[in-house]
Amino acid sequence: MNLSARSSQYWDFFAHECVRLKSPLYLRLTLGVRDDPALVALAQNASPGQPMANLLFGAVHFLLLRGASHLLRRYYRTLTPEDALASGDPFPLFRDFVRAREHEIAALIKSRVTNTNEVGRSACLRTGFLTVAAEGSEPLHLIEIGPSAGLNLHWHRYGYRYLAQGVVHTAGNADARLVLETRLDGTLVPPMGSTPRIGTLIGLERNPVDLADRDATDWLKALVWPDHRERFLRLNGALAATEGLTLDIRKGDALELLPDALVAMPRGGAVCLFHTLTTYQFAKPERQALDDVLAIASLRRPIWRLSIEYSGGAYPLKLVRYAGGAKTSRILAQCDPHGGAMEWRDERSP
């Protein structure tokens, strides 16, 4: 397959993602970019392994968020009130904006990475953390790999509303500045108890986001797709709720940092590593290495691993317990990748 065919295949794939994720704006822009060689070439400034479309669209969104004046703004739900949104074809305006600011956009594409932080997943993760606390002990010592800005490490500070067939289950911090809502599908209700005591919190991140840096937080916001206004508002709420709070987020390769982080965990309590939509970026040997590190660490004490990762067309909330070098797995729930819904199952996995 030649380069042109591979490029067209990539943009076709991204168009299908826009349909699946209900983003008509990015769908139209994707189809326009696909058929515009100059825009395709611009997007190819992305670093190896980085998704071209996310970086191109993120760069444009970033400049608009930072105040760039252009009629294109009227098509972005994150920038324009619903009753003032423009109709018609946004692509000619998009192309005009990109051509006018091509050098700025190229620099952003070359230098940035798609390091998102979806705080809505905390609603799913919380049910898993309560499961770990019930099986192990308190306090919970947590290590997140790929935490980005660390918003999900603050999960115990948020309030929660779980909506189940007309019944609302409230949980978490009653005085929280941020309340996350999640729909419960199916007939089972996940753990809704009080928040366990929290011990050590550590993040391991190759490209950490400094919450004190407005440029960094604006880029975080720019990576949210404009049609997903609720996610955008939720991110703003999370940034406000965690303002001034600090975390131990260690910069570097997670596989290199993890052994020392595990050894340093305090005695007593349960140690739980967690990650969400992170290990899909790992090569197969890296995924095996992560499994091996946890198995070896479990020779000293049990280790739990909680994850939300893409698997077979779904996003299971999976819990693995490592003890004595062996492991057992359970699928706790099936989740929406952004945390908007979950179906509790708590079933053993082969």
MOUR-V504857 format. One record per residue. N is the residue number from 1. SS is DSSP state (h for helix, s for strand, l for the rest). PHI is phi in radians with two decimals (* if undefined). BURIAL is + if it has 24 or more other C-alpha atoms within 12 Angstrom, else -. Layout:
# MOUR-V504857
N&SS&PHI&BURIAL + N&SS&PHI&BURIAL
This chain:
# MOUR-V504857
1&l&*&- + 2&l&-1.35&- + 3&h&-1.05&- + 4&h&-1.09&- + 5&h&-1.18&- + 6&h&-1.12&- + 7&h&-1.12&+ + 8&h&-1.08&+ + 9&h&-1.10&- + 10&h&-1.07&+ + 11&h&-1.21&+ + 12&h&-1.12&+ + 13&h&-1.06&- + 14&h&-1.15&+ + 15&h&-1.08&+ + 16&h&-1.10&- + 17&h&-1.10&- + 18&h&-1.13&+ + 19&h&-1.15&- + 20&h&-1.09&- + 21&l&-1.67&- + 22&l&0.98&- + 23&l&-2.26&+ + 24&h&-1.11&+ + 25&h&-1.11&+ + 26&h&-1.21&+ + 27&h&-1.08&+ + 28&h&-1.13&+ + 29&h&-1.15&+ + 30&h&-1.10&+ + 31&h&-1.13&+ + 32&h&-1.20&+ + 33&h&-1.08&+ + 34&h&-0.91&+ + 35&l&-1.73&- + 36&l&-2.11&- + 37&h&-0.99&- + 38&h&-1.16&- + 39&h&-1.26&+ + 40&h&-1.07&+ + 41&h&-1.11&- + 42&h&-1.09&+ + 43&h&-1.12&+ + 44&l&-1.31&+ + 45&l&-1.29&+ + 46&l&-1.08&+ + 47&l&-1.15&- + 48&l&-0.96&- + 49&l&1.56&- + 50&l&-1.64&- + 51&l&-1.30&+ + 52&h&-1.03&+ + 53&h&-1.10&+ + 54&h&-1.05&+ + 55&h&-1.27&+ + 56&h&-1.10&+ + 57&h&-1.19&+ + 58&h&-1.12&+ + 59&h&-1.10&+ + 60&h&-1.13&+ + 61&h&-1.03&+ + 62&h&-1.03&+ + 63&h&-1.13&+ + 64&h&-1.17&+ + 65&h&-1.06&+ + 66&l&-1.43&- + 67&l&1.88&- + 68&l&-1.01&- + 69&l&-1.63&- + 70&l&-2.89&+ + 71&h&-1.08&+ + 72&h&-1.00&+ + 73&h&-0.93&+ + 74&h&-1.23&+ + 75&h&-1.74&+ + 76&l&-1.80&+ + 77&l&-1.15&+ + 78&l&-1.39&+ + 79&l&-2.13&+ + 80&l&-2.31&- + 81&l&-1.00&- + 82&h&-0.98&- + 83&h&-1.36&- + 84&h&-1.97&- + 85&l&-1.11&- + 86&l&-1.41&- + 87&l&-1.97&- + 88&l&1.69&- + 89&l&-1.52&- + 90&l&-1.42&+ + 91&h&-1.12&+ + 92&h&-1.00&- + 93&h&-1.19&+ + 94&h&-1.05&+ + 95&h&-1.09&+ + 96&h&-1.10&- + 97&h&-1.11&+ + 98&h&-1.13&+ + 99&h&-1.12&- + 100&h&-1.23&- + 101&l&-2.21&- + 102&h&-1.03&+ + 103&h&-1.16&- + 104&h&-1.10&- + 105&h&-1.18&+ + 106&h&-1.06&+ + 107&h&-1.12&- + 108&h&-1.15&+ + 109&h&-1.08&+ + 110&h&-1.21&+ + 111&h&-1.77&- + 112&l&-1.80&+ + 113&l&-2.25&+ + 114&l&-1.52&+ + 115&l&-1.97&+ + 116&l&-1.48&+ + 117&l&-2.52&+ + 118&l&-1.58&+ + 119&h&-1.23&+ + 120&h&-1.04&+ + 121&h&-1.17&+ + 122&h&-1.04&+ + 123&h&-1.13&+ + 124&h&-1.36&+ + 125&h&-1.03&+ + 126&h&-0.98&+ + 127&h&-1.12&+ + 128&h&-1.24&+ + 129&h&-1.12&+ + 130&h&-1.14&+ + 131&h&-1.13&+ + 132&h&-1.09&+ + 133&h&-1.10&+ + 134&h&-1.23&- + 135&h&-1.38&- + 136&l&-1.77&+ + 137&l&-2.75&+ + 138&l&-1.95&+ + 139&l&-1.35&+ + 140&s&-1.52&+ + 141&s&-1.84&+ + 142&s&-2.06&+ + 143&s&-2.17&+ + 144&s&-1.89&+ + 145&s&-1.73&+ + 146&l&1.27&+ + 147&l&-1.39&+ + 148&l&1.05&+ + 149&l&-1.54&+ + 150&l&1.46&+ + 151&h&-1.13&+ + 152&h&-1.37&+ + 153&h&-1.25&+ + 154&h&-1.62&+ + 155&h&-0.94&+ + 156&h&-1.29&+ + 157&h&-1.60&+ + 158&l&-1.62&+ + 159&s&-1.73&+ + 160&s&-2.41&+ + 161&s&-2.26&+ + 162&s&-1.82&+ + 163&s&-1.76&+ + 164&s&-2.33&- + 165&l&0.82&- + 166&l&1.51&- + 167&s&-1.84&- + 168&s&-1.94&- + 169&s&-1.76&+ + 170&s&-1.75&+ + 171&s&-2.70&+ + 172&s&1.45&+ + 173&l&-1.34&+ + 174&l&-1.18&- + 175&l&-1.82&- + 176&l&-1.15&- + 177&l&-1.36&- + 178&l&-2.20&+ + 179&s&-2.05&+ + 180&s&-1.76&+ + 181&s&-1.92&+ + 182&s&-2.43&+ + 183&s&-1.48&+ + 184&s&-1.72&+ + 185&s&-1.69&+ + 186&l&1.38&- + 187&l&-1.86&- + 188&l&-1.60&- + 189&l&-1.89&+ + 190&l&-1.28&+ + 191&l&-0.97&+ + 192&l&-2.21&+ + 193&l&-1.22&- + 194&l&-1.21&- + 195&l&-1.20&+ + 196&l&-1.12&+ + 197&l&-1.11&- + 198&s&-1.88&+ + 199&s&-1.78&+ + 200&s&-1.40&+ + 201&s&-2.15&+ + 202&s&-2.36&+ + 203&s&-2.01&+ + 204&s&-2.11&+ + 205&s&-2.52&+ + 206&l&-1.19&+ + 207&l&-2.28&+ + 208&l&-1.15&+ + 209&l&-1.74&+ + 210&l&-1.46&+ + 211&l&-1.21&+ + 212&l&-1.53&- + 213&l&-1.83&- + 214&h&-1.10&- + 215&h&-1.02&- + 216&h&-1.19&+ + 217&h&-1.27&+ + 218&h&-1.16&+ + 219&h&-1.16&+ + 220&h&-1.03&+ + 221&h&-1.16&+ + 222&h&-1.14&+ + 223&l&-1.35&+ + 224&l&-1.33&+ + 225&l&-1.18&+ + 226&l&-1.01&+ + 227&l&-1.22&+ + 228&l&-1.68&+ + 229&h&-1.09&+ + 230&h&-1.11&+ + 231&h&-1.11&+ + 232&h&-1.10&+ + 233&h&-1.15&+ + 234&h&-1.13&+ + 235&h&-1.12&+ + 236&h&-1.02&+ + 237&h&-1.13&+ + 238&h&-1.18&+ + 239&h&-1.13&+ + 240&h&-1.21&- + 241&h&-1.20&+ + 242&l&-1.84&+ + 243&l&-1.02&- + 244&l&1.48&- + 245&l&-1.52&- + 246&l&-2.11&- + 247&l&-2.39&+ + 248&s&-1.55&- + 249&s&-1.88&+ + 250&s&-1.71&+ + 251&s&-1.48&+ + 252&l&2.58&- + 253&l&-1.30&- + 254&h&-1.05&+ + 255&h&-1.16&+ + 256&h&-1.38&- + 257&h&-1.45&+ + 258&h&-1.08&+ + 259&h&-0.96&+ + 260&h&-1.16&- + 261&h&-1.10&+ + 262&h&-1.18&+ + 263&h&-1.10&- + 264&l&-1.40&- + 265&l&-1.09&+ + 266&l&-1.08&- + 267&l&-1.18&- + 268&l&1.41&- + 269&l&1.47&+ + 270&s&-1.90&+ + 271&s&-1.74&+ + 272&s&-2.32&+ + 273&s&-1.57&+ + 274&s&-2.48&+ + 275&s&-2.77&+ + 276&s&-2.35&+ + 277&l&0.76&+ + 278&l&-2.13&+ + 279&h&-1.30&+ + 280&h&-1.13&- + 281&h&-1.45&- + 282&l&-1.46&- + 283&l&-1.26&- + 284&h&-0.95&- + 285&h&-1.07&- + 286&h&-1.23&- + 287&h&-1.12&- + 288&h&-1.16&- + 289&h&-1.10&- + 290&h&-1.08&+ + 291&h&-1.06&+ + 292&h&-1.17&- + 293&h&-1.03&+ + 294&h&-1.23&+ + 295&h&-1.11&+ + 296&h&-1.16&+ + 297&h&-1.09&+ + 298&l&-1.29&+ + 299&l&-1.22&- + 300&l&-1.62&- + 301&l&-2.81&+ + 302&l&-1.08&+ + 303&s&-2.25&+ + 304&s&-1.85&+ + 305&s&-2.30&+ + 306&s&-1.99&+ + 307&s&-2.57&+ + 308&s&-2.22&+ + 309&s&-2.39&+ + 310&s&-1.14&- + 311&s&-2.69&- + 312&l&1.01&- + 313&l&1.50&- + 314&s&-2.41&- + 315&s&-2.21&+ + 316&s&-1.32&+ + 317&s&-1.51&+ + 318&s&-1.94&+ + 319&s&-2.12&+ + 320&s&-2.05&+ + 321&s&-1.93&+ + 322&s&-1.81&+ + 323&s&-2.64&+ + 324&l&1.04&- + 325&l&1.52&- + 326&s&-1.84&- + 327&s&-2.47&+ + 328&s&-2.26&- + 329&s&-2.13&- + 330&s&-2.45&+ + 331&s&-1.65&+ + 332&s&-1.39&+ + 333&s&-2.81&+ + 334&s&-1.86&+ + 335&s&-2.20&+ + 336&l&-1.26&+ + 337&l&-1.10&+ + 338&l&-1.78&+ + 339&l&1.50&+ + 340&l&-1.32&+ + 341&s&-2.72&+ + 342&s&-2.70&+ + 343&s&-2.14&+ + 344&s&-1.28&+ + 345&s&-2.31&+ + 346&s&0.89&+ + 347&s&-2.07&- + 348&s&-1.21&- + 349&l&-1.87&- + 350&l&-1.09&-
